[in-house]
Amino acid sequence: MWRLSKCCFANRITKTQKPKRLQESGGTMENQESSNVNNSDSERYLSRNIILNHDFSEGLKSWCPICCDGYVVLENSGNLEGVLAHSGKSFAVITNRKECWQGLEQDITGSVSPGATYTVSAHVRVLGSLQGDTGVKATLKLEKKDSSTDYLLIGRSSASKERWEKLEGTFSLETIPGRVIFYLEGPSPGLDLLIDSVEVSCSSSEGRQSCLAQNIILNHDFSGGLKSWSLNSCDGYVVCGKSANLDGVSPNTGDMFAVITKRKECWQGLEQDITANVLPGCSYTVSASVRVLGTLQGDTEVKATIKLEKKDSPTSYLLVGRSCASKERWEKLEGTFSLETIPDRVIFYLEGPSPGLDLLIDSVVVSCLSLELREFEDGLNNWSGRSCKIVLHDSMGDGKVLPLSGKHFASATERTQNWNGIQQEITGRVQRKLAYEVTAVVRIFGNNVTSTDIRATLWVQIPNQNDQYIGIANMQASDKEWVQLQGKFLLNSAPSKVVIYLEGPPPGTDILLNSFVVKHATKLPPSPPPDIGSVAFGVNIIENSSLTDNLNSWFPLGQCNLSIGSGSPHLLPSMARDTLGPHESLSGRYILVTKRTQNWMGPAQMITDKVKLYLTYQVSAWVRIGSGITDPQNVNIALGVDNQWVNGGQVEVSDDRWHEIGGSFRIEKQPAKVMVYIQGPSSGVDLMVAGLQIFPVDRKARFKHLKRQTDKIRKRDVILKFSGSNASSVFGTFVKVRQEQNTFPIGSCISRTNMDNEDFVDFFVKHFNWAVFGNELKWYWTEPQQGKLNYKDADDLLELCISHNIDARGHCIFWEVEDTVQSWVRSLNKNDLTAAVQNRLTGLLTRYKGKFKHYDVNNEMLHGSYYQDKLGKDIRSYMFKTANQLDPSATLFVNDYHVEDGCDTRSSPEKYIQQILDLQEQGAPVGGIGIQGHIDSPVGSIVCSALDKLGILGLPIWFTELDVSSINEYVRADDLEVMLREIFAHPAVEGIVLWGFWELFMSRNNAQLVDAEGSVNEAGRRYLALKQEWLSHPHGHIDDQGEFRFRGFHGTYTVEVANLRSQVTKTFIVDKGESPQVVTIDL
């Protein structure tokens, strides 16, 4: 038998030796035999028994006798006066009872949820001098801070000596007090109380959902001392902030914090058993405030770890999160974890600082992030129609529409607006700064619509801000089959209301929903660098490009004729020449394509086996059209990748000269077939193609050239000349120069919602010195309805920038593309539209006079012409001239996309140059050229070619919306490095603005530098490395002329000069200039 001595609400603290580590990993532990947990598994665990050691198989662990004695009888150790266990192999005996209320208790505070209904059952009997029966009761003791203790009777049963009786009851708590104690009591004094198998489980679906969101850590704020916590071979105590502090340390939150002391190993810390409170397949978020005390210079690391103990297998360890901790302040430690299966014991603990340092812990939270919204088995509970009707079905359409899974599905019907749909409020069930995955199984029905978009949207209300509508996912749905809609979202701020809903199909079409799951987004492991193997960079993969073997390897795409002609250029096109360097001459032969009856007809070649995944390929050729054609013809080198069109480059041809065509592409998923073909001109127009080259680009080979160019244009020679009374004796003195900031503008797009995420703001203000607002300055945002102005969001963003000395671009005054013009503007007649344009100019430019350094006056004029079509050609120059009059300090930009990549004939450098010249001819004060820079698989020589052409105008060029995209973050990093180096090395470029950097807050997928929850990925690390590379940190000794010379990047510097007698620190700025800059340092 196990015995436990008398204990009146005892707070026992044990010390346990930590086993040797056998495994450490991050994020997710997976059982190799069973890695999938189905919905019934999760449901079973949600309705689990919250009583620890419910069958006394571990003695009286987790239980406490109430001012009496207790022990456990085991089946294999004999029986007690002929009493056998009712179930299992053991039962508890509570003895030496002198009062009716003395019995056995367990603290269940951290395992109960408000509003949930719990069922209670236990088997009981008695021993002792008794005639007949006696009563046994199950009771809750509710201890409240600053209030008397309450007692709640749950259930009662008669008990006897002859047999086990079942005690049953239920309870529900509207609010959770400071402590909730479950206990069994009742028999007359002197009788022993026998207890076998106690169960308390949640019986309501609302309660089970509430269980997911609560903190599973008991005594998380140490208000109960170290109760529920255990020390790992060290000592610990709790400091109350109201009574005293420790070396000037006050609690971070609440009134108390724990101090873990006498630590002799890094792993020694504080732990808690959370086995009974974790669920398989559920993602948990962890946060704790930590700091240290002791002899320490700088920071030390604190880690949150999960210890997983399994029978008959080694103990394993799961690293959950880490944080740097210091003596000066509390730091937040955060992390997440998920367990696919639950081992025998799950121990959460905090560890990590160097031996001898005390670990301070304040407020530990571990809570589940999964959110199941698909409980149609419970009807339509928690669901509602968004201004429409919702209905539950087991089938529709005469049995043709059946649920894909389960027994039911819901429909949103009688819809009269696109935004009508099915919705659920999830306020309080999602947390800010955490990414959530959404998966919905959907289809449509009725109104003769066979295919349409369905969108998942989040409606968010935030105090003192405009409502937010966050697009989560968009999917083409059909009336023939169920499809899966998937997406992600993240909330930056703490909302007052959050509703998730489905919308999109035209009025009259029903939205059908079979299942809907929202859960904490799985953290995918970082993608490894692609294994490309050996690559023949610069080698053409096109067979018989020179046509020396007639038309072998070539075939006509469509019913057209191919033949060979001669007389094409022998010189390699310039962009390919810049990449390849010296190269053999072309053959002078070309393919002539005649009898073309469709614009897609032309020469083609299969290159499936020649293309490698993740390599960037440059495309180059000479093209020409037949004589006599006066209309401009678009010629395109295209790739058919499993029947998907991929753009390899375009050029517009309007005469019978040879024209260079260039572009690039990359394939990131293994294709079944790849075909290259040349297409484009109208039917009946002959096409000629010469010297087609497709070759993998060694992009890093160009970096040496770019570094030399960067050194030439972004640095300046500097002479530090030392003067003053001590100058004569400084020869040989050591000088340390450190550049604090490079003044070259590198900015990012930000949005109002980002301001509420302090992690986003911290990264932004540390690593960027310019900003542009995503939408908040656009006309459709500042005046969505005529006369109803909204400048608050732009004001807030501008205030943030000003407070951190960050300059801002004004994007944009107008947007020339019709789809971006708000409906009320499109409804105006010519006179009213003219007045509205004037009001927009006056209102915006007057309000922000002198506050925006740049304005994009009329965005994307190469791709749209709304205002010009409505108000005439002069309206564009009028916008520039009026903006300049209203705010002469701002530089006025044109701004457009696909200027730099050769893939769009509408926005070639030549057309952009002509547009700018036309505007200047009309008196428009165009002050800068904006290249947006939404680019795929960039090649340096192609980008440089465009910049060289635009540079002849003598205007500053800015990349205003730069982003790159790749599934593989290493390839994305390479793309970003190519662009940043190419831009920084070009003398015509004077600034870069990224179109965002944080996942879920960028216009393109797979473009982020920082993942949704703040982890910097390889692209972000590459960006930060380049920022460091572009800082100069020279050092050396003062020469015999009293000077120290170096060549450094333009920017702000600090110089330190130290000798035995003194140390001098000065700050200076290196400006642009050709001649050496002399900086006098007065010693």
Summary of the structure (lengths in Angstrom):
residues: 1083
radius of gyration: 36.3
end to end distance: 84.2
largest distance: 120.2
contacts: 3623
relative contact order: 0.07
helix: 17%
strand: 39%
